[in-house]
């Protein structure tokens, strides 16, 4: 069954259908960290549809597990229940990316003879921003006649401001039901949410590629995947039977700053699921045959990277932009490191590294603190405490702009580049986030809408201990697109976004943020980032106020400071791109 999109006021609010992945041709989708991005036309507007991959080990860019290997699709099933309970049918939110949404601010003149005073919110100069700039009519606010699955979306005559005010009130109410405590050195953040019956429990093994030696890359993924094949209390057949009966899901997602081990259940099945989850952490059997089986599967997945241009590009761009830095190491490991891992290696790592001081647990769901604390105290809380202390990795090195190419004969070409961004606890964090949102909108308008040079162009902003802003495009004319990209980046550095345009951009960004953090699992991830990157989960409540404080001058300043020395990967026809184009960023 082909999924259907409901469009209200130019915004796609619900995508529903038995097939959760939108049926798009390969040229109409791209993978961003395991998330399919498909674009489908509706009423002349281009619509970005985020659909979870049913692949081998799908993962979402925000660290949340999107799909799990093999037949274990429970995680996705629970995501479906959480997003919309209409018979298990997937409900996915998407946002239209039409010209009105992206062309909402005007930047500095493109060059000395190309000034367009008619773009969105008036002229922008290379001098002090004009607070009195005249703005044309603002696009109508997002509205919804949506399904109950999208609880909290703007309805009726709600404006962005009303919606955000209501969302903030709900967020503050959520904070009042959020507590944090320790059990034998294990930090637990618990948020009680009574709006649904889903429980999201994320256990973070801290450190990621900064902590795991480069020659052991992938060891925690192999270990936790192998734990599915049997523990001290649950032999493989018993474990599989119980998980099938419970309808719960447990999955692994290795990231650069941590390895996440995730539980998804209902409130009714939490205790039974937790018992299995905890035993997989505490007492995996790690038999030689089971480790060999998992290792073979992961080696097959690694070998398949080269079959997908976007996966190959991701690996290339990360490895060259962060060469010599922990962020240049794949948390899933390489063929060389995974091949060398033995059952003895896994047992030694488990014995020395699975300590409570290296763990952070975030639980979001309709559970009492007493229930959560009791579950932790009788299981994970009995592990050795250890002496680990979380710390951010060293800052990524600044480099001269460079292009690294892998030649492939493909219908199109793939380009991705990264800049080293500010630390997540830096005052520059929010301005950098907004700068990339503005840049992404401008790129979509100039490259996709006006010139039709691509079906996928972005200015990604990856949230890590050190943020990573970048550029991405797939196109048959890379030189032409890079020239446009360079022009828009230069505009950010030379000019000022009109204050009225910035206000609207921030308002829409906040709206999208609250929509994207409705699920329990999304809230768990956001709380974890706040705790680790900023030292306190309560900093999550400051998010909206910090965004509103960003000024045009802030955006210009961070653009000048951080958007220099783009190191990029390219997969495709080398004759279609000039290395000098990248050196200019």
C-alpha positions as CSV (number, residue, x, y, z in Angstrom):
1,X,0.0,0.0,0.0
2,X,1.4,3.4,-0.9
3,X,1.6,5.9,1.9
4,X,-0.6,9.0,1.7
5,X,0.3,12.5,2.8
6,X,-2.2,14.9,4.3
7,X,-1.3,18.5,3.5
8,X,-2.7,21.4,5.5
9,X,-1.7,25.0,4.8
10,X,1.3,23.9,2.8
11,X,2.6,21.6,5.5
12,X,2.5,17.8,5.4
13,X,1.4,16.7,8.8
14,X,0.7,13.0,8.6
15,X,2.0,10.3,6.4
16,X,0.1,7.1,6.9
17,X,0.1,3.7,5.3
18,X,1.0,0.1,5.8
19,X,4.3,0.6,4.1
20,X,6.2,2.9,6.4
21,X,8.9,3.6,3.8
22,X,7.6,5.9,1.1
23,X,7.9,4.1,-2.3
24,X,10.2,6.3,-4.1
25,X,12.7,5.5,-6.9
26,X,16.3,5.2,-5.8
27,X,17.0,8.6,-7.3
28,X,14.3,10.1,-5.1
29,X,15.8,9.1,-1.8
30,X,19.0,9.6,0.1
31,X,20.2,8.2,3.3
32,X,21.3,10.4,6.1
33,X,22.6,8.2,8.9
34,X,20.1,5.6,8.2
35,X,17.1,7.8,7.6
36,X,15.4,7.8,4.2
37,X,14.7,11.2,2.9
38,X,12.3,11.0,0.0
39,X,10.7,13.9,-1.8
40,X,7.3,13.6,-3.3
41,X,5.4,16.3,-5.2
42,X,2.1,17.5,-3.8
43,X,0.2,20.5,-5.2
44,X,3.4,21.9,-6.7
45,X,5.2,21.9,-3.4
46,X,8.2,19.8,-2.7
47,X,7.7,17.8,0.4
48,X,10.5,16.2,2.5
49,X,9.4,12.9,4.0
50,X,11.5,11.3,6.7
51,X,10.9,7.5,6.7
52,X,12.6,5.0,8.9
53,X,14.7,2.5,7.0
54,X,14.0,-1.2,7.2
55,X,17.6,-1.9,6.7
56,X,20.2,-4.1,8.4
57,X,21.1,-1.6,11.2
58,X,19.3,1.6,10.6
59,X,20.1,4.5,12.8
60,X,18.8,8.1,13.1
61,X,21.0,11.1,13.0
62,X,20.0,12.0,16.5
63,X,21.2,8.7,17.9
64,X,17.8,7.1,18.1
65,X,17.4,3.6,16.8
66,X,15.3,3.7,13.7
67,X,15.3,0.1,12.7
68,X,17.0,-3.1,13.8
69,X,18.7,-5.9,12.1
70,X,16.9,-8.9,10.8
71,X,13.4,-9.8,12.0
72,X,13.6,-7.6,15.1
73,X,11.3,-4.8,14.0
74,X,9.8,-4.3,17.4
75,X,11.5,-1.0,17.8
76,X,9.8,0.4,14.8
77,X,6.5,-1.1,15.8
78,X,6.7,0.7,19.1
79,X,7.6,3.9,17.3
80,X,4.5,3.5,15.3
81,X,2.4,3.1,18.4
82,X,3.9,6.1,19.9
83,X,3.5,8.3,16.9
84,X,0.0,7.1,16.0
85,X,-2.2,4.4,17.4
86,X,-4.4,3.9,14.4
87,X,-3.9,0.1,14.2
88,X,-0.2,0.2,14.2
89,X,-0.1,2.3,11.0
90,X,3.0,4.5,10.8
91,X,2.4,8.2,11.3
92,X,5.3,10.3,10.2
93,X,5.5,14.1,10.3
94,X,7.1,16.0,7.5
95,X,7.5,19.7,6.7
96,X,7.1,21.3,3.3
97,X,10.2,22.9,2.0
98,X,8.7,25.3,-0.5
99,X,10.1,28.7,-1.5
100,X,8.0,30.5,1.1
101,X,9.6,28.5,3.9
102,X,13.2,28.8,2.7
103,X,13.2,32.1,1.1
104,X,12.3,33.9,4.3
105,X,15.5,35.9,4.7
106,X,17.6,37.9,2.5
107,X,21.4,37.8,2.8
108,X,24.2,40.0,1.6
109,X,24.5,40.8,-2.2
110,X,25.6,37.7,-4.1
111,X,28.2,39.6,-5.9
112,X,28.9,43.2,-6.8
113,X,26.2,43.4,-9.5
114,X,23.7,41.0,-8.2
115,X,21.4,42.5,-5.6
116,X,17.8,41.4,-5.3
117,X,15.8,43.7,-3.0
118,X,12.7,41.7,-3.5
119,X,13.7,38.5,-1.7
120,X,11.5,37.8,1.3
121,X,12.2,40.4,3.9
122,X,13.9,43.2,2.2
123,X,17.4,44.3,1.4
124,X,20.3,43.3,3.6
125,X,23.5,45.3,3.6
126,X,27.1,44.8,4.7
127,X,26.6,47.3,7.4
128,X,24.6,47.4,10.6
129,X,21.4,45.4,10.4
130,X,18.3,47.5,9.9
131,X,15.7,46.9,12.6
132,X,13.2,48.9,10.6
133,X,13.5,46.9,7.4
134,X,10.1,46.5,5.7
135,X,8.7,43.0,5.5
136,X,6.1,41.7,3.1
137,X,3.3,39.5,4.4
138,X,4.5,36.6,6.4
139,X,3.5,33.1,5.4
140,X,0.5,31.8,7.2
141,X,1.3,29.9,10.4
142,X,1.4,26.1,10.5
143,X,-2.1,24.8,11.1
144,X,-3.5,21.4,11.4
145,X,-6.7,19.6,11.2
146,X,-4.5,16.7,12.1
147,X,-5.1,13.3,13.6
148,X,-4.9,12.7,17.4
149,X,-1.5,11.2,16.7
150,X,0.0,14.6,16.4
151,X,-1.0,15.8,19.8
152,X,0.3,19.3,20.4
153,X,0.4,20.5,16.8
154,X,-1.0,24.0,16.1
155,X,-4.8,23.9,15.4
156,X,-7.6,26.2,14.5
157,X,-6.4,29.8,14.7
158,X,-3.2,29.1,16.7
159,X,-0.3,31.1,15.6
160,X,3.3,30.0,15.9
161,X,3.6,32.0,19.0
162,X,0.6,30.4,20.6
163,X,1.7,27.0,19.7
164,X,5.2,27.6,21.0
165,X,3.9,29.1,24.2
166,X,1.7,26.0,24.8
167,X,4.6,23.7,23.9
168,X,6.9,25.5,26.3
169,X,4.2,25.2,29.0
170,X,4.1,21.5,28.4
171,X,7.9,21.3,28.4
172,X,8.0,23.1,31.7
173,X,5.4,20.7,33.1
174,X,7.5,17.8,31.8
175,X,10.5,19.3,33.6
176,X,8.5,19.3,36.8
177,X,8.0,15.6,36.5
178,X,11.7,15.0,35.7
179,X,14.1,13.8,38.4
180,X,17.6,12.7,38.5
181,X,19.3,10.4,40.9
182,X,22.3,8.0,41.3
183,X,22.5,4.3,42.0
184,X,26.0,3.2,42.8
185,X,27.5,5.8,40.5
186,X,25.0,5.2,37.7
187,X,23.3,8.5,36.8
188,X,19.6,8.1,36.1
189,X,17.3,10.7,34.5
190,X,13.6,9.9,34.8
191,X,10.8,11.8,33.1
192,X,7.3,10.6,33.9
193,X,5.0,11.0,30.9
194,X,1.4,10.0,31.2
195,X,0.2,10.9,27.7
196,X,1.0,7.4,26.3
197,X,1.9,3.9,27.3
198,X,5.3,3.7,25.6
199,X,8.4,3.5,27.7
200,X,11.7,4.5,26.2
201,X,14.8,3.6,28.2
202,X,18.2,4.5,26.7
203,X,21.4,3.3,28.4
204,X,24.4,5.2,27.2
205,X,27.9,3.7,27.5
206,X,29.8,6.9,27.5
207,X,32.9,7.8,25.6
208,X,32.3,6.4,22.1
209,X,35.3,6.6,19.8
210,X,37.2,8.8,22.2
211,X,37.2,6.0,24.8
212,X,37.3,2.9,22.6
213,X,40.8,2.3,21.2
214,X,41.0,2.7,17.4
215,X,42.1,-0.9,17.0
216,X,39.0,-2.1,18.9
217,X,36.5,0.0,17.0
218,X,33.1,-1.8,16.9
219,X,33.7,-3.8,20.0
220,X,30.7,-2.6,21.9
221,X,28.4,-3.1,18.9
222,X,29.6,-6.7,18.5
223,X,29.3,-7.3,22.3
224,X,25.8,-6.0,22.6
225,X,24.6,-7.7,19.4
226,X,26.1,-11.0,20.6
227,X,24.2,-10.6,23.9
228,X,21.0,-11.2,22.0
229,X,22.1,-14.8,21.4
230,X,22.0,-15.7,25.1
231,X,22.7,-14.5,28.6
232,X,23.2,-16.2,32.0
233,X,19.5,-16.2,32.8
234,X,18.1,-16.4,29.3
235,X,19.3,-18.9,26.7
236,X,18.8,-17.8,23.2
237,X,15.6,-19.7,22.5
238,X,14.1,-18.5,25.8
239,X,15.1,-14.9,25.1
240,X,13.7,-14.9,21.6
241,X,10.4,-16.5,22.8
242,X,10.0,-14.0,25.6
243,X,10.7,-11.0,23.4
244,X,8.3,-12.1,20.8
245,X,5.6,-12.6,23.4
246,X,6.2,-9.2,25.0
247,X,6.3,-7.3,21.6
248,X,9.1,-5.2,23.0
249,X,12.3,-4.2,21.3
250,X,16.0,-3.9,22.4
251,X,18.5,-2.5,19.9
252,X,22.0,-1.1,19.8
253,X,23.1,2.2,18.2
254,X,26.9,3.0,18.3
255,X,27.6,6.7,18.1
256,X,30.7,8.9,18.2
257,X,30.2,10.0,21.8
258,X,28.5,6.9,23.2
259,X,27.1,3.5,22.5
260,X,23.3,3.5,23.1
261,X,21.5,0.4,24.2
262,X,17.8,1.1,23.8
263,X,14.7,-0.5,25.2
264,X,11.2,0.1,23.9
265,X,8.2,-1.4,25.7
266,X,4.8,-0.6,27.0
267,X,4.2,0.3,30.7
268,X,2.6,-3.1,31.2
269,X,5.6,-5.0,29.8
270,X,8.4,-2.8,31.1
271,X,9.4,-5.0,34.1
272,X,9.7,-8.2,32.0
273,X,11.5,-6.4,29.2
274,X,13.9,-4.7,31.7
275,X,14.9,-8.1,33.2
276,X,16.0,-9.2,29.7
277,X,17.6,-5.9,28.9
278,X,19.6,-5.7,32.1
279,X,20.8,-9.3,31.8
280,X,22.1,-8.6,28.3
281,X,24.1,-5.8,29.8
282,X,25.2,-7.6,32.9
283,X,25.7,-11.2,31.9
284,X,26.0,-11.9,28.2
285,X,27.3,-15.4,27.4
286,X,29.5,-14.3,24.5
287,X,30.2,-17.9,23.3
288,X,32.7,-18.2,20.5
289,X,30.2,-19.5,18.0
290,X,27.8,-16.6,18.7
291,X,30.5,-14.0,18.5
292,X,31.6,-15.5,15.2
293,X,28.1,-15.3,13.9
294,X,27.6,-11.7,14.8
295,X,31.0,-10.7,13.5
296,X,30.3,-12.3,10.1
297,X,27.0,-10.4,9.9
298,X,28.7,-7.1,10.7
299,X,31.5,-7.7,8.3
300,X,28.9,-8.2,5.6
301,X,27.2,-4.9,6.5
302,X,30.6,-3.1,6.4
303,X,31.3,-4.6,3.0
304,X,28.0,-3.3,1.7
305,X,29.0,0.3,2.4
306,X,30.5,0.6,-1.0
307,X,27.3,-0.5,-2.6
308,X,25.4,2.6,-1.5
309,X,26.9,5.9,-2.7
310,X,25.6,7.9,0.3
311,X,26.9,5.3,2.8
312,X,30.3,5.4,1.0
313,X,30.2,9.2,1.0
314,X,29.5,9.4,4.7
315,X,32.4,7.1,5.5
316,X,34.7,9.1,3.2
317,X,33.7,12.5,4.4
318,X,34.0,11.6,8.1
319,X,37.4,9.9,7.7
320,X,39.0,12.7,5.8
321,X,37.5,15.7,7.7
322,X,38.4,14.2,11.1
323,X,41.6,12.3,10.2
324,X,43.6,11.8,13.4
325,X,40.6,12.7,15.6
326,X,38.2,10.3,17.4
327,X,35.4,11.6,15.1
328,X,37.2,10.2,12.2
329,X,36.8,6.6,13.6
330,X,33.7,4.7,12.6
331,X,31.9,3.6,15.8
332,X,30.7,0.5,13.9
333,X,34.3,-0.4,13.3
334,X,36.1,-1.3,10.1
335,X,36.5,-4.7,8.4
336,X,40.0,-4.9,9.9
337,X,39.0,-4.1,13.5
338,X,35.8,-6.2,13.5
339,X,37.6,-9.2,12.0
340,X,40.1,-9.3,14.8
341,X,37.7,-9.2,17.6
342,X,37.4,-12.4,19.6
343,X,35.2,-13.7,22.3
344,X,38.1,-13.3,24.7
345,X,38.4,-9.6,23.7
346,X,34.7,-9.0,24.3
347,X,34.7,-10.7,27.7
348,X,37.7,-8.7,28.8
349,X,36.1,-5.4,27.6
350,X,32.9,-6.3,29.4
351,X,34.7,-7.1,32.6
352,X,36.7,-3.9,32.7
353,X,34.5,-1.3,30.9
354,X,30.9,-2.1,31.8
355,X,31.0,0.0,35.0
356,X,28.2,2.2,36.4
357,X,30.4,5.4,36.3
358,X,30.5,4.9,32.5
359,X,26.8,4.7,32.2
360,X,23.9,7.2,31.8
361,X,20.3,5.9,31.9
362,X,17.4,8.0,30.7
363,X,13.9,6.6,31.1
364,X,10.8,8.4,29.7
365,X,7.4,6.9,30.2
366,X,4.5,6.5,32.6
367,X,6.5,4.8,35.4
368,X,7.0,6.0,38.9
369,X,10.4,6.9,40.2
370,X,10.2,4.1,42.7
371,X,9.6,1.6,40.0
372,X,12.5,2.8,37.9
373,X,14.9,3.1,40.9
374,X,14.0,-0.4,42.1
375,X,14.6,-1.9,38.7
376,X,18.0,-0.2,38.4
377,X,19.0,-0.9,42.0
378,X,18.5,-4.7,41.7
379,X,20.2,-5.0,38.3
380,X,22.6,-2.5,36.8
381,X,23.2,-0.9,40.1
382,X,25.1,-4.0,41.2
383,X,27.8,-3.6,38.5
384,X,31.2,-2.4,39.6
385,X,31.3,1.4,40.0
386,X,34.6,2.1,38.3
387,X,36.3,5.5,38.0
388,X,35.3,6.8,34.6
389,X,34.6,10.5,34.2
390,X,32.9,11.8,31.1
391,X,34.8,14.5,29.1
392,X,34.4,15.9,25.7
393,X,37.0,14.8,23.0
394,X,39.7,17.3,22.0
395,X,38.5,19.9,19.4
396,X,38.6,18.7,15.8
397,X,41.6,20.2,14.0
398,X,41.1,23.1,11.6
399,X,42.4,22.3,8.1
400,X,42.8,23.9,4.7
401,X,39.9,23.2,2.4
402,X,40.4,20.0,0.5
403,X,38.5,17.5,-1.7
404,X,38.9,13.8,-1.6
405,X,37.4,11.8,-4.4
406,X,36.3,8.2,-5.0
407,X,35.6,7.6,-8.7
408,X,32.3,5.8,-9.5
409,X,30.2,5.6,-12.6
410,X,26.8,6.8,-11.3
411,X,23.8,8.6,-12.7
412,X,24.6,11.5,-10.4
413,X,27.5,12.7,-8.1
414,X,27.6,12.9,-4.3
415,X,29.3,15.6,-2.3
416,X,29.6,16.1,1.5
417,X,31.9,18.4,3.4
418,X,32.4,19.3,7.1
419,X,33.7,22.2,9.1
420,X,34.7,21.9,12.7
421,X,32.1,23.7,14.8
422,X,31.7,25.0,18.3
423,X,31.4,22.9,21.4
424,X,27.9,22.0,22.4
425,X,28.3,24.0,25.6
426,X,29.6,27.1,23.8
427,X,27.6,30.4,23.5
428,X,28.2,29.9,19.7
429,X,26.2,26.7,19.7
430,X,22.7,28.2,19.1
431,X,23.9,30.8,16.6
432,X,25.7,28.1,14.6
433,X,22.5,26.0,14.6
434,X,20.4,28.9,13.3
435,X,23.1,29.9,10.8
436,X,23.0,26.4,9.2
437,X,19.2,26.4,9.2
438,X,19.3,29.7,7.3
439,X,22.0,28.4,4.9
440,X,20.1,25.2,4.3
441,X,16.9,27.1,3.4
442,X,18.9,29.4,1.0
443,X,20.6,26.4,-0.7
444,X,17.3,24.7,-1.2
445,X,15.8,27.8,-2.8
446,X,18.8,28.7,-5.0
447,X,19.9,25.2,-6.0
448,X,16.7,23.1,-6.0
449,X,13.8,25.5,-6.5
450,X,15.2,28.1,-8.8
451,X,17.7,26.1,-10.9
452,X,16.6,22.5,-10.5
453,X,20.2,21.4,-10.1
454,X,19.5,18.7,-7.5
455,X,16.8,16.8,-5.7
456,X,18.8,16.8,-2.4
457,X,20.8,19.7,-1.0
458,X,21.3,20.4,2.7
459,X,23.4,22.3,5.2
460,X,23.5,19.6,7.9
461,X,24.3,20.3,11.5
462,X,25.3,17.3,13.6
463,X,24.9,17.5,17.3
464,X,27.9,16.1,19.1
465,X,30.2,17.2,21.9
466,X,31.8,19.3,19.2
467,X,29.1,20.2,16.6
468,X,29.7,19.6,13.0
469,X,28.2,22.0,10.4
470,X,28.5,21.0,6.7
471,X,27.3,20.9,3.2
472,X,25.7,18.1,1.2
473,X,24.4,17.7,-2.4
474,X,23.8,15.1,-5.0
475,X,23.9,16.6,-8.5
476,X,24.9,16.0,-12.1
477,X,26.5,19.5,-12.1
478,X,28.7,19.7,-9.0
479,X,30.8,22.6,-10.1
480,X,27.8,24.8,-10.8
481,X,26.3,23.8,-7.4
482,X,29.5,24.4,-5.5
483,X,29.7,27.9,-7.0
484,X,26.2,28.6,-5.6
485,X,27.1,27.1,-2.3
486,X,30.2,29.2,-2.0
487,X,28.2,32.3,-2.8
488,X,25.6,31.6,-0.1
489,X,28.3,30.9,2.5
490,X,30.0,34.1,1.6
491,X,26.6,35.9,2.0
492,X,26.3,34.6,5.5
493,X,29.7,36.0,6.3
494,X,29.4,39.4,4.7
495,X,25.8,40.4,5.3
496,X,23.2,40.3,7.9
497,X,19.9,38.4,8.0
498,X,17.0,40.9,8.3
499,X,15.8,40.8,11.9
500,X,12.2,40.1,10.8
501,X,13.3,37.2,8.7
502,X,15.4,35.9,11.5
503,X,12.5,36.1,13.9
504,X,10.3,34.1,11.6
505,X,13.1,31.5,11.0
506,X,13.6,31.0,14.7
507,X,9.9,30.8,15.3
508,X,9.5,28.1,12.7
509,X,12.6,26.3,13.9
510,X,11.2,26.2,17.4
511,X,7.9,24.8,16.1
512,X,9.6,22.1,14.2
513,X,11.8,21.3,17.3
514,X,8.8,20.7,19.5
515,X,7.1,18.6,16.8
516,X,10.2,16.5,16.5
517,X,10.5,16.0,20.2
518,X,7.1,14.7,21.0
519,X,8.0,11.0,21.3
520,X,9.4,9.6,24.5
521,X,12.5,8.4,22.7
522,X,13.2,11.8,21.3
523,X,12.8,13.4,24.7
524,X,15.2,10.8,26.2
525,X,17.9,11.7,23.6
526,X,17.4,15.4,24.2
527,X,17.8,15.0,28.0
528,X,20.9,12.8,27.5
529,X,22.5,15.4,25.3
530,X,21.8,18.2,27.7
531,X,23.2,16.2,30.6
532,X,26.4,15.2,28.8
533,X,27.2,18.1,26.6
534,X,26.0,20.9,28.9
535,X,26.4,19.3,32.3
536,X,22.8,19.4,33.4
537,X,19.6,18.0,31.9
538,X,17.8,21.1,33.1
539,X,19.6,23.1,30.4
540,X,17.1,21.5,27.9
541,X,14.5,24.0,29.3
542,X,16.6,26.9,28.1
543,X,16.6,25.9,24.5
544,X,13.8,28.2,23.3
545,X,15.1,31.3,25.2
546,X,18.6,30.7,23.8
547,X,17.3,30.5,20.2
548,X,15.3,33.8,20.7
549,X,18.5,35.6,21.8
550,X,20.4,34.9,18.6
551,X,20.9,38.1,16.6
552,X,21.9,38.7,13.0
553,X,25.3,39.8,14.3
554,X,25.7,36.4,16.1
555,X,25.0,34.6,12.8
556,X,27.5,36.6,10.9
557,X,30.1,36.2,13.6
558,X,29.9,32.4,13.9
559,X,29.8,32.0,10.1
560,X,33.0,34.0,9.8
561,X,34.6,32.1,12.7
562,X,33.7,28.5,11.9
563,X,32.8,28.2,8.2
564,X,36.4,28.0,7.0
565,X,38.4,25.1,5.7
566,X,35.7,22.8,4.3
567,X,37.1,19.2,4.0
568,X,34.9,17.2,1.7
569,X,34.4,13.8,0.1
570,X,33.1,13.3,-3.4
571,X,31.8,10.1,-5.0
572,X,31.2,10.2,-8.7
573,X,32.8,11.5,-11.9
574,X,36.0,13.3,-11.0
575,X,35.9,15.2,-14.3
576,X,32.8,17.0,-13.2
577,X,34.3,18.8,-10.2
578,X,37.2,21.1,-9.6
579,X,39.2,20.7,-6.4
580,X,39.7,24.5,-6.5
581,X,36.0,25.0,-5.9
582,X,36.3,23.4,-2.4
583,X,39.6,25.3,-1.6
584,X,37.6,28.5,-1.7
585,X,35.3,27.6,1.2
